[in-house]
Structures are given as C-alpha cells and as structure tokens.
Amino acid sequence: MGRVVVYELLSLDGIAEDPARFMGDWDAELDANLAAVIGRQDAVVLGRRSYDEWSGFWPTSDVEPFATFINTVPKHVATSTPLAHQWAGATVIEGDLVAFVRHLRDALGGDVGVHASISVARALLAAGEVDELRLVVAPRTVEGGRRLLDGLPLELELLESVTSSNGWLLLGYRPQRA
C-alpha cells in the first residue's frame, strides 16, 4: 500500500498560489529533495487549474528532475469537465475525489503525489487522507494569494527539517489523525 504525499511550494507567509512570484535561487538541495519525493511516486493527482497550466508547460520542458517524472507518471485529474489539452497518461477522476484517492493509495505499491493543486491538497487534508506533507518554504514573502493551510486545524508531527544553502526550508510532516 502506498502513501498520499502532498508536495507544495510556499512563500514564508504561507502562500501556495502562483509560486513563480516567490521562486528563485533554486539550489542542489531542492533538486535532491524533489528527486527523493518523486522517486517514490507511482501516480499523481492534480486539480483542474494545475493540470491546465502544467499541460501547456511540462510536455516540452527539460527542467529536471521533474520533467521526465511528470511526463511519464499516470496523472489523475480532479475535474467535472473534459480535459481541453491532451497529456500522456492523464485521465479524469470519475466520482468522489477522496474515495478515488483511497482506492488508488491501496492499489499502488508506491506513493500517490499531490503537487501544486491547492484545492485537492486541502480536500485530502480535511478528509484525513494525507500521510505526509512535504513543504518547500521560500525565504520570501508575497502579498495576496491562496494559502494552503488556511482554516484547516491540523496537528502535525515533524519528520524532517532542513535548511538549504540558499535559505529554503525543506519540511516533512505527518498529519496526526484524530
């Protein structure tokens, strides 16, 4: 049985939306952290907004280690409408998101990744279906945008805390189930 692992890029003030606003100074530790996370993932669940943005960028990208991974891994998209852009390995989730992810986690040997999809991550966190929360926190603040954890009362067990050479925080948490 796999695990559900949420991987999110955040600004120091907790903004998850539009990480291009706070990205910069990416370093080798961030690459190694990402490679370790995706190296255990056999599937990815994306929200519609992330799918639409990513399907226009990643198929022709050479940004590694993520490009090869995301272009070959099965991608399951939470949406109520057909996908406008085709992307290898992408399918629409039929039915309830939480039930689908439970089934997928139980069926896979590796992890189920949730990347960049704030609404999907929040829904799975609220349902108690996230096994690990991997946060990459930028040494920058930004004004405005959706926060990943607003309104989600969570108790988290710290699994890992590393500061990269450029000041990024690489955090791993296990949500505690009630």
N, C-alpha and C positions, 0 to 999 in steps of 0.2 A: 504494500500500500504506500502510495506517495504522500506528499505533504502539499498544502497550499501555501505558497510563499509570495507575499506581496513585496515588490521591489519598487521603491519610489524615490525620486529626486525631490528634495525640498530646499527652500531657502531657509536661512536661520530662523526666520519668523514663521515658519510652518507652511508657507505657500507651496502647493504642489502644481498648480496650473501654470502652463507656459514656462517650462524650465529654461528655455532659451534666454529668458530675462535674467537669470542668475547663474547660468553656466559660464564656465571659463576656467582656465588654469587646470584642466583635466590632467591627472598625473598617472604614473605607473601603478600606484596603489589602487586607484579607482578601477583601472583596467583589470587588475588581478582580482579585485573584489567582484566585479561584474562577471568575469570568467568563471569564478568559483560558483556563483549563484546560478548562472545559466547552464553550467556544466552538469547540473543535477536535474534539469527540467526536461520533461518529455512532452509538454504541451503548454500553451499559453492561452489565457483568457483575456480578451480585450473588450473594452467598451466601444460603442459605435464611433464616437468622436476620435478616439485614439486610432482605431482602425482606418478611418478615412484619412487622417493625417499621415499615418505611417505607411499606408499602401501606396501613397504617392512619393515617398522618400526611400524607404528601405530596399525595395526590389532592385534599385540601381546603385545603391550605396556600397562603398568599400570601407566603411568605418567598422573596424574590427575591435573586439571580438564579436560584436553584436550582429553585424550584417549577415554573416553566414548562419548564425543561430536562428535569427528571426525569419530568415527567408526559407529555412528548411523545416522548422518545427511546425507541428499542427497548431493552427490558430483558431480558437473558438470565439465567436463574436456575439456579444450580448446586444441584440437589436431586434426591433419589431418590424423592420422593413428589409427588403432585399439589399444586398451589397451592391453599390454602384460600381466599384472597382474590383476587378479580379486580382487575387494574390494567391500564389501557390500555397496550398494547404489550409486555406481559410474556409470555415463553414459557420453558418448561423446557428446559434444555440436555440433549439426548439424547446419551448416550455419554460419552467421556472429556473432562474439562474442558480439559486442556492442548491436545489435538488440536482441540477446538472453537474455542478462542481463537486458535490459529494460523490456522485456516481463516478466521475472522471478520476477523482483522487483515489477511490477504492479500486478502480480498474487498472491504474498505471503503476509501474514499478518506481518511476521517478517522480519528481515534483511537478506540480501544476503552478506555473508562474502567472502572476498578475503584474503587468508592467504599465505604468503611466495612466491607467484607467481609474480615475478617482472615484467615480460612481460605483464601479464594480468592486473596488477595494473596500469602500465604505459599506456596501451591502454585505459583503462577506465577513467583514469585521463585526458588523452589527449582529449577524447571524451566528457568530462564534465559530466560523468555518476556516479561519486563518490560523495556520500552525506556526508561521514565522513571519515577522515583519522586518524587512531589510530596508533601512533608511540611509540615504546618502545626503548629508546635510551640507549645503554650500556655505562658505564663510561670507555670505552676503544676505542682505535683507532687500525686500522689494515691497512696493506699495500695491495693495489690492490683489485679488485673485482668490480662488478656492483653496481652502486648507484641507488637508487630508483628514485630520482628526477632530475637526470642529463638531461638537455635540455628541461625540462618541465616548462615553465613560468607559475607560479601559484600565485594567491593571496589567502592567507589562513586566515580565522578567527579563532583565538584561542578559543577553547571551554573549555579546561581543561589543567592544568599543575601541575603535582605532582612529587615530588622527593621521591623515595623510600628510605628505611633505608640503603640500600646498594649503593645508588647513581645513580640508574637508573632514567631516565626521562620518565614519562608517559604523553604523549601529545595527545590531541584530537584537530583536526582541521576540519573546514568546508571549503571546496574549494568554492571560490566565482565564480559564473558563470558570464561570460561577458554579 
